[in-house]
Amino acid sequence: AALGIGIVLGPAVNMKRSPLCGRNFEYFSEDPFLAGMMAASMINGVQSQGVGTCIKHFAANNQEFQRFSINAVIDERTLHEIYLPAFKACVQKGKVGAVMTAYNLINGVHASEHHYLINDVLKGNWGFEGIVMSDWTSTYNGVACAQAGLDLEMPSGKFMHYDTLMPAIESGELDESVIDDKV
């Protein structure tokens, strides 16, 4: 807060599943419980100083090679036992203010367009009330992102902007309440 910083884009809580992952240096652990407890503690400390935190990269971001197109195919049990617990701890124990989606696809759907993960799990089951933002240039369809629960496209509104979303609202493809939730 003393430096005028409003939010830290971290911590990163993906699992260290491959020694070749280019982001392992910023991930806490290969253990979901340990990563979640360490990250929640960091979040509580940082946010106690008036600076927000943004956990990333939601979810299953385990490699940098072909990160815009790689598809993490993960069954439901593994997703909830290995890949999501650290994020859940950050939301429920750390009260994190923001969540950043990943570049990759999860079971064939881009993370920024993943209705099940963002709306059903994160905002629904876990009760997350903060902002969900994309990683830089990791959006591909503004309407799909809006419907999935993405609140903010970073670093600009290339896809989630008036010219894309307003026609979808007018045609009935996108309900105005979806936009109200983002505001």
Contacts in CASP RR format, 6 or more apart in sequence:
PFRMAT RR
TARGET T0000
AUTHOR 0000-0000-0000
METHOD contacts of the structure
MODEL  1
AALGIGIVLGPAVNMKRSPLCGRNFEYFSEDPFLAGMMAASMINGVQSQG
VGTCIKHFAANNQEFQRFSINAVIDERTLHEIYLPAFKACVQKGKVGAVM
TAYNLINGVHASEHHYLINDVLKGNWGFEGIVMSDWTSTYNGVACAQAGL
DLEMPSGKFMHYDTLMPAIESGELDESVIDDKV
1 49 0 8 1.000
1 50 0 8 1.000
1 51 0 8 1.000
5 51 0 8 1.000
6 50 0 8 1.000
6 51 0 8 1.000
6 52 0 8 1.000
7 51 0 8 1.000
7 52 0 8 1.000
7 53 0 8 1.000
7 54 0 8 1.000
7 98 0 8 1.000
8 46 0 8 1.000
8 51 0 8 1.000
8 52 0 8 1.000
8 53 0 8 1.000
8 54 0 8 1.000
9 54 0 8 1.000
9 56 0 8 1.000
9 100 0 8 1.000
10 26 0 8 1.000
10 53 0 8 1.000
10 54 0 8 1.000
10 55 0 8 1.000
10 56 0 8 1.000
10 100 0 8 1.000
11 26 0 8 1.000
11 28 0 8 1.000
11 38 0 8 1.000
11 39 0 8 1.000
11 42 0 8 1.000
11 43 0 8 1.000
11 53 0 8 1.000
11 55 0 8 1.000
11 56 0 8 1.000
11 90 0 8 1.000
12 23 0 8 1.000
12 26 0 8 1.000
12 27 0 8 1.000
12 28 0 8 1.000
12 55 0 8 1.000
12 56 0 8 1.000
12 57 0 8 1.000
13 27 0 8 1.000
13 28 0 8 1.000
13 35 0 8 1.000
13 36 0 8 1.000
13 39 0 8 1.000
13 55 0 8 1.000
13 56 0 8 1.000
13 86 0 8 1.000
13 87 0 8 1.000
13 90 0 8 1.000
14 21 0 8 1.000
14 23 0 8 1.000
14 27 0 8 1.000
14 56 0 8 1.000
14 57 0 8 1.000
14 59 0 8 1.000
14 60 0 8 1.000
14 61 0 8 1.000
14 62 0 8 1.000
14 83 0 8 1.000
14 86 0 8 1.000
14 102 0 8 1.000
15 27 0 8 1.000
15 29 0 8 1.000
15 30 0 8 1.000
15 32 0 8 1.000
15 35 0 8 1.000
15 62 0 8 1.000
15 82 0 8 1.000
15 83 0 8 1.000
15 86 0 8 1.000
16 24 0 8 1.000
16 27 0 8 1.000
16 29 0 8 1.000
16 30 0 8 1.000
17 30 0 8 1.000
17 62 0 8 1.000
18 62 0 8 1.000
18 63 0 8 1.000
20 63 0 8 1.000
20 65 0 8 1.000
21 27 0 8 1.000
21 62 0 8 1.000
21 63 0 8 1.000
21 64 0 8 1.000
22 63 0 8 1.000
22 64 0 8 1.000
23 57 0 8 1.000
23 61 0 8 1.000
23 64 0 8 1.000
27 35 0 8 1.000
28 34 0 8 1.000
28 35 0 8 1.000
28 36 0 8 1.000
28 38 0 8 1.000
28 39 0 8 1.000
28 86 0 8 1.000
29 35 0 8 1.000
29 38 0 8 1.000
32 81 0 8 1.000
32 82 0 8 1.000
32 83 0 8 1.000
32 84 0 8 1.000
32 85 0 8 1.000
32 86 0 8 1.000
33 85 0 8 1.000
33 89 0 8 1.000
35 85 0 8 1.000
35 86 0 8 1.000
36 85 0 8 1.000
36 86 0 8 1.000
36 89 0 8 1.000
36 90 0 8 1.000
36 93 0 8 1.000
37 89 0 8 1.000
37 93 0 8 1.000
39 55 0 8 1.000
39 86 0 8 1.000
39 89 0 8 1.000
39 90 0 8 1.000
39 94 0 8 1.000
40 89 0 8 1.000
40 90 0 8 1.000
40 93 0 8 1.000
40 94 0 8 1.000
41 94 0 8 1.000
42 53 0 8 1.000
43 53 0 8 1.000
43 55 0 8 1.000
43 90 0 8 1.000
43 94 0 8 1.000
43 95 0 8 1.000
43 96 0 8 1.000
44 93 0 8 1.000
44 94 0 8 1.000
44 95 0 8 1.000
46 52 0 8 1.000
46 53 0 8 1.000
47 53 0 8 1.000
47 94 0 8 1.000
47 95 0 8 1.000
47 96 0 8 1.000
47 97 0 8 1.000
52 97 0 8 1.000
52 98 0 8 1.000
53 96 0 8 1.000
53 97 0 8 1.000
53 98 0 8 1.000
54 96 0 8 1.000
54 97 0 8 1.000
54 98 0 8 1.000
54 99 0 8 1.000
54 100 0 8 1.000
54 133 0 8 1.000
55 87 0 8 1.000
55 90 0 8 1.000
55 91 0 8 1.000
55 96 0 8 1.000
55 98 0 8 1.000
55 99 0 8 1.000
55 100 0 8 1.000
56 99 0 8 1.000
56 100 0 8 1.000
56 102 0 8 1.000
56 135 0 8 1.000
57 100 0 8 1.000
57 101 0 8 1.000
57 102 0 8 1.000
57 103 0 8 1.000
57 111 0 8 1.000
57 135 0 8 1.000
58 87 0 8 1.000
58 99 0 8 1.000
58 100 0 8 1.000
58 101 0 8 1.000
58 102 0 8 1.000
58 111 0 8 1.000
58 117 0 8 1.000
58 118 0 8 1.000
58 122 0 8 1.000
58 132 0 8 1.000
59 79 0 8 1.000
59 83 0 8 1.000
59 84 0 8 1.000
59 87 0 8 1.000
59 102 0 8 1.000
59 106 0 8 1.000
59 111 0 8 1.000
59 117 0 8 1.000
60 72 0 8 1.000
60 74 0 8 1.000
60 79 0 8 1.000
60 83 0 8 1.000
60 102 0 8 1.000
60 104 0 8 1.000
60 106 0 8 1.000
60 111 0 8 1.000
61 67 0 8 1.000
61 72 0 8 1.000
61 102 0 8 1.000
61 103 0 8 1.000
61 104 0 8 1.000
61 111 0 8 1.000
62 72 0 8 1.000
62 104 0 8 1.000
63 70 0 8 1.000
67 103 0 8 1.000
67 104 0 8 1.000
68 103 0 8 1.000
68 104 0 8 1.000
68 138 0 8 1.000
69 105 0 8 1.000
70 104 0 8 1.000
70 105 0 8 1.000
71 104 0 8 1.000
71 105 0 8 1.000
71 106 0 8 1.000
71 107 0 8 1.000
71 108 0 8 1.000
72 104 0 8 1.000
72 105 0 8 1.000
72 106 0 8 1.000
72 107 0 8 1.000
73 107 0 8 1.000
73 108 0 8 1.000
74 83 0 8 1.000
74 106 0 8 1.000
74 107 0 8 1.000
79 106 0 8 1.000
84 121 0 8 1.000
87 99 0 8 1.000
87 122 0 8 1.000
88 126 0 8 1.000
90 96 0 8 1.000
91 99 0 8 1.000
91 122 0 8 1.000
91 126 0 8 1.000
91 127 0 8 1.000
91 128 0 8 1.000
92 126 0 8 1.000
92 127 0 8 1.000
96 130 0 8 1.000
97 130 0 8 1.000
97 131 0 8 1.000
98 130 0 8 1.000
98 131 0 8 1.000
98 132 0 8 1.000
98 133 0 8 1.000
99 122 0 8 1.000
99 128 0 8 1.000
99 130 0 8 1.000
99 131 0 8 1.000
99 132 0 8 1.000
99 133 0 8 1.000
100 132 0 8 1.000
100 133 0 8 1.000
100 134 0 8 1.000
100 135 0 8 1.000
100 154 0 8 1.000
101 111 0 8 1.000
101 112 0 8 1.000
101 114 0 8 1.000
101 118 0 8 1.000
101 132 0 8 1.000
101 133 0 8 1.000
101 134 0 8 1.000
101 135 0 8 1.000
101 138 0 8 1.000
101 150 0 8 1.000
102 111 0 8 1.000
102 135 0 8 1.000
102 138 0 8 1.000
103 111 0 8 1.000
103 135 0 8 1.000
103 138 0 8 1.000
104 110 0 8 1.000
104 111 0 8 1.000
105 111 0 8 1.000
106 114 0 8 1.000
106 117 0 8 1.000
109 115 0 8 1.000
109 116 0 8 1.000
110 138 0 8 1.000
110 139 0 8 1.000
110 140 0 8 1.000
110 144 0 8 1.000
111 117 0 8 1.000
111 138 0 8 1.000
112 134 0 8 1.000
112 135 0 8 1.000
112 138 0 8 1.000
112 139 0 8 1.000
112 140 0 8 1.000
112 145 0 8 1.000
112 148 0 8 1.000
112 150 0 8 1.000
112 153 0 8 1.000
113 139 0 8 1.000
113 140 0 8 1.000
113 141 0 8 1.000
113 144 0 8 1.000
113 145 0 8 1.000
113 147 0 8 1.000
113 148 0 8 1.000
113 150 0 8 1.000
114 148 0 8 1.000
115 147 0 8 1.000
115 148 0 8 1.000
115 149 0 8 1.000
118 132 0 8 1.000
118 148 0 8 1.000
118 149 0 8 1.000
118 150 0 8 1.000
119 148 0 8 1.000
119 149 0 8 1.000
122 128 0 8 1.000
122 132 0 8 1.000
123 129 0 8 1.000
123 132 0 8 1.000
123 149 0 8 1.000
130 151 0 8 1.000
131 151 0 8 1.000
131 152 0 8 1.000
132 149 0 8 1.000
132 150 0 8 1.000
132 151 0 8 1.000
132 152 0 8 1.000
133 150 0 8 1.000
133 151 0 8 1.000
133 152 0 8 1.000
133 153 0 8 1.000
133 154 0 8 1.000
134 145 0 8 1.000
134 150 0 8 1.000
134 152 0 8 1.000
134 153 0 8 1.000
134 154 0 8 1.000
135 154 0 8 1.000
136 154 0 8 1.000
136 155 0 8 1.000
137 155 0 8 1.000
137 158 0 8 1.000
139 145 0 8 1.000
139 150 0 8 1.000
139 153 0 8 1.000
139 158 0 8 1.000
139 159 0 8 1.000
139 160 0 8 1.000
140 159 0 8 1.000
141 159 0 8 1.000
142 153 0 8 1.000
142 159 0 8 1.000
142 160 0 8 1.000
142 164 0 8 1.000
142 165 0 8 1.000
143 164 0 8 1.000
143 165 0 8 1.000
143 168 0 8 1.000
143 173 0 8 1.000
143 174 0 8 1.000
145 153 0 8 1.000
145 159 0 8 1.000
145 160 0 8 1.000
146 160 0 8 1.000
146 165 0 8 1.000
146 168 0 8 1.000
146 174 0 8 1.000
146 178 0 8 1.000
146 179 0 8 1.000
146 182 0 8 1.000
147 174 0 8 1.000
147 178 0 8 1.000
149 178 0 8 1.000
149 181 0 8 1.000
149 182 0 8 1.000
150 160 0 8 1.000
151 181 0 8 1.000
151 182 0 8 1.000
152 160 0 8 1.000
152 182 0 8 1.000
153 159 0 8 1.000
153 160 0 8 1.000
165 174 0 8 1.000
165 179 0 8 1.000
168 174 0 8 1.000
169 175 0 8 1.000
169 176 0 8 1.000
169 179 0 8 1.000
END
